[in-house]
Amino acid sequence: MVEHIDNPVQFLGTAGAGRSVESFKTGQPVFRQGDAAEAIFYIQTGKIQITVVSEQGKEGVVAILDAGEFFGEGCLAGQPLQLATASALAKSKVTRIEKETMISVLRDQPSLSQFFMSFLLSRNITIKANLVDQLFNSSEKRLARVLLMLANYGKDGKMEPVIPHISQDMLAARVGTTRSRVNFFMNKFRKLGLIEYNGGLKVRSSLLNVIIHD
């Protein structure tokens, strides 16, 4: 029996019955595609990348997740195996909640249930926005959007310009274009002063003009 939850973030940020906290180094997998889906995960700090490998061996980036987001929630709907690989894109701290524990708290704890429902609704909006972006925007605009998302632009009014190391191949997979196109646009953005390579990739908020300009 889980204690009454007044603060979902505090509950998700600590170890306890049916949940544990683990730190991951950059590149370290949280789980791999094909592993048993037995828990749901909550990102306390860092970034987690979700990738899928096809039967032909081609890898695609499905999502890049930030602190405050869940992943692995498919187990709650009866998904027996992980359909993707989750790995740390930067040094990350992640809470692992056993499937049965999560089901129990969602049923018995209204505050956690509301918190999780808000996350699901927000993710649904993001998925739709990504689909519209893929269908109607140029690869240049899609790349600009991905870079701004990686820099946490617009979250709580805070701009975090330093992005963890991410290769152009990875950006190409996320944007849905070729590495050569990504390289072309990255050079263009740099020459325009929209991004910098100085001890890591930095993004200026003015990159937003690439998205809103027709």
C-alpha positions as CSV (number, residue, x, y, z in Angstrom):
1,M,0.0,0.0,0.0
2,V,1.5,3.3,-1.1
3,E,1.2,6.3,1.3
4,H,-1.1,9.1,0.4
5,I,0.5,11.3,-2.3
6,D,0.2,15.0,-2.0
7,N,3.2,15.9,-4.2
8,P,3.5,13.7,-7.4
9,V,6.9,15.1,-8.3
10,Q,8.3,14.4,-4.8
11,F,6.9,10.9,-5.0
12,L,8.4,10.3,-8.4
13,G,11.7,11.7,-7.3
14,T,12.4,9.3,-4.5
15,A,12.9,5.5,-4.1
16,G,10.3,3.5,-2.2
17,A,8.0,0.5,-2.4
18,G,7.9,-0.6,-6.1
19,R,10.1,2.2,-7.3
20,S,13.9,2.9,-7.6
21,V,16.1,5.7,-8.8
22,E,19.1,5.1,-11.1
23,S,21.6,7.4,-12.8
24,F,22.7,6.8,-16.4
25,K,25.8,8.0,-18.2
26,T,25.6,9.5,-21.7
27,G,24.9,6.7,-24.2
28,Q,23.9,4.2,-21.5
29,P,20.7,2.3,-22.3
30,V,17.8,2.3,-19.8
31,F,16.2,-0.6,-21.7
32,R,16.6,-2.1,-25.1
33,Q,14.2,-2.9,-27.9
34,G,12.8,-6.4,-27.2
35,D,13.3,-6.3,-23.4
36,A,10.4,-7.2,-21.2
37,A,8.1,-4.2,-20.6
38,E,7.7,-4.4,-16.8
39,A,7.9,-0.8,-15.6
40,I,7.3,2.8,-16.5
41,F,10.1,5.4,-16.2
42,Y,10.1,9.1,-15.1
43,I,13.0,11.4,-16.0
44,Q,14.2,13.5,-13.0
45,T,17.1,15.1,-14.8
46,G,18.8,14.8,-18.2
47,K,17.5,13.7,-21.6
48,I,16.4,10.3,-22.9
49,Q,16.5,9.3,-26.5
50,I,14.0,6.8,-27.9
51,T,15.2,4.9,-31.0
52,V,13.8,2.0,-33.1
53,V,15.7,-0.4,-35.3
54,S,13.9,-1.9,-38.3
55,E,14.3,-5.6,-39.4
56,Q,16.7,-4.3,-42.1
57,G,18.9,-2.7,-39.4
58,K,18.0,0.9,-40.0
59,E,17.8,3.0,-36.9
60,G,15.3,5.9,-36.4
61,V,15.0,8.4,-33.6
62,V,11.4,8.4,-32.4
63,A,11.7,11.0,-29.6
64,I,14.0,13.0,-27.4
65,L,12.5,13.4,-23.9
66,D,13.3,15.9,-21.2
67,A,13.1,16.0,-17.4
68,G,9.5,15.7,-16.2
69,E,8.5,13.2,-18.9
70,F,7.5,9.5,-18.6
71,F,8.5,6.7,-21.0
72,G,7.8,3.0,-21.2
73,E,4.1,3.6,-20.5
74,G,3.1,1.0,-23.1
75,C,3.4,-1.7,-20.3
76,L,0.2,-0.2,-18.7
77,A,-1.8,-1.1,-21.8
78,G,-0.6,-4.7,-21.9
79,Q,2.5,-4.2,-24.1
80,P,4.7,-7.3,-23.3
81,L,8.0,-6.1,-24.9
82,Q,9.7,-2.8,-25.4
83,L,9.1,-1.6,-28.9
84,A,12.1,0.8,-28.8
85,T,15.4,1.4,-27.1
86,A,15.7,4.2,-24.5
87,S,19.1,5.5,-23.8
88,A,20.6,8.6,-22.1
89,L,21.4,11.4,-24.4
90,A,23.0,13.2,-21.5
91,K,23.8,12.3,-17.9
92,S,20.4,11.5,-16.5
93,K,18.6,10.4,-13.3
94,V,15.5,8.2,-13.9
95,T,12.9,6.7,-11.6
96,R,11.7,3.2,-12.4
97,I,8.2,2.4,-11.2
98,E,7.1,-1.2,-11.4
99,K,4.0,-1.8,-13.5
100,E,1.8,-3.0,-10.7
101,T,2.9,-0.2,-8.4
102,M,2.0,2.4,-11.1
103,I,-1.4,0.8,-11.8
104,S,-2.1,0.9,-8.1
105,V,-1.2,4.5,-7.5
106,L,-3.1,5.6,-10.7
107,R,-6.2,3.9,-9.2
108,D,-5.9,5.1,-5.7
109,Q,-4.0,8.4,-5.8
110,P,-6.0,11.2,-7.6
111,S,-3.1,13.7,-7.5
112,L,-0.7,11.2,-9.3
113,S,-3.5,10.2,-11.7
114,Q,-4.1,13.8,-12.7
115,F,-0.4,14.5,-13.0
116,F,0.0,11.5,-15.3
117,M,-3.1,12.3,-17.4
118,S,-1.8,15.8,-18.0
119,F,1.5,14.3,-19.2
120,L,-0.4,12.0,-21.6
121,L,-2.5,14.9,-23.0
122,S,0.6,17.0,-23.5
123,R,2.4,14.2,-25.3
124,N,-0.6,13.7,-27.5
125,I,-0.5,17.4,-28.5
126,T,3.3,17.1,-29.2
127,I,2.8,14.0,-31.4
128,K,0.2,15.8,-33.5
129,A,2.4,18.9,-33.8
130,N,5.3,16.7,-34.9
131,L,3.1,15.0,-37.5
132,V,2.0,18.4,-38.9
133,D,5.6,19.5,-38.9
134,Q,6.7,16.4,-40.8
135,L,3.8,16.8,-43.4
136,F,3.9,20.5,-44.1
137,N,7.2,22.1,-43.1
138,S,10.5,22.0,-44.9
139,S,13.5,20.1,-43.5
140,E,15.1,23.4,-42.6
141,K,12.2,24.4,-40.4
142,R,12.0,20.9,-38.9
143,L,15.7,21.1,-38.0
144,A,15.2,24.5,-36.4
145,R,12.3,23.2,-34.4
146,V,14.3,20.2,-33.2
147,L,17.2,22.4,-32.1
148,L,14.9,24.7,-30.2
149,M,13.3,21.7,-28.5
150,L,16.7,20.3,-27.5
151,A,17.5,23.7,-26.0
152,N,14.3,23.6,-24.0
153,Y,13.1,26.8,-25.7
154,G,9.8,28.0,-24.3
155,K,9.7,25.7,-21.3
156,D,8.8,27.8,-18.2
157,G,10.1,30.8,-20.0
158,K,13.6,29.5,-19.6
159,M,16.2,29.2,-22.3
160,E,18.9,26.6,-21.9
161,P,21.3,27.2,-24.8
162,V,23.8,24.4,-24.3
163,I,22.7,21.2,-25.9
164,P,24.2,17.8,-25.0
165,H,26.4,16.3,-27.8
166,I,24.2,15.1,-30.6
167,S,25.6,14.0,-34.0
168,Q,24.4,15.2,-37.3
169,D,23.4,11.7,-38.2
170,M,21.1,11.7,-35.1
171,L,19.7,15.1,-36.1
172,A,19.1,13.8,-39.6
173,A,17.2,10.8,-38.3
174,R,15.1,13.0,-36.0
175,V,14.3,15.5,-38.7
176,G,13.7,12.9,-41.4
177,T,16.3,14.1,-44.0
178,T,19.9,13.3,-45.0
179,R,23.0,14.1,-43.1
180,S,24.3,16.3,-45.9
181,R,21.1,18.5,-45.7
182,V,21.5,18.8,-42.0
183,N,25.2,19.8,-42.4
184,F,24.1,22.4,-45.0
185,F,21.5,24.0,-42.8
186,M,23.7,23.8,-39.7
187,N,26.4,25.8,-41.5
188,K,23.7,28.2,-42.7
189,F,22.4,28.8,-39.2
190,R,26.0,29.3,-37.9
191,K,26.8,31.9,-40.6
192,L,23.6,33.7,-39.7
193,G,24.6,33.7,-36.0
194,L,21.6,31.6,-35.0
195,I,23.8,28.8,-33.5
196,E,27.3,28.6,-32.1
197,Y,29.9,25.9,-31.8
198,N,31.9,27.0,-28.8
199,G,32.5,24.4,-26.2
200,G,29.3,22.6,-27.4
201,L,26.3,23.5,-29.5
202,K,24.5,26.6,-28.4
203,V,21.2,27.9,-29.9
204,R,19.9,31.4,-30.0
205,S,16.2,32.1,-29.5
206,S,16.3,34.0,-32.8
207,L,16.4,30.6,-34.5
208,L,12.6,30.7,-34.0
209,N,12.4,33.2,-36.9
210,V,13.3,30.3,-39.3
211,I,10.1,28.5,-38.2
212,I,7.7,31.5,-38.3
213,H,9.1,33.1,-41.5
214,D,7.3,32.1,-44.7
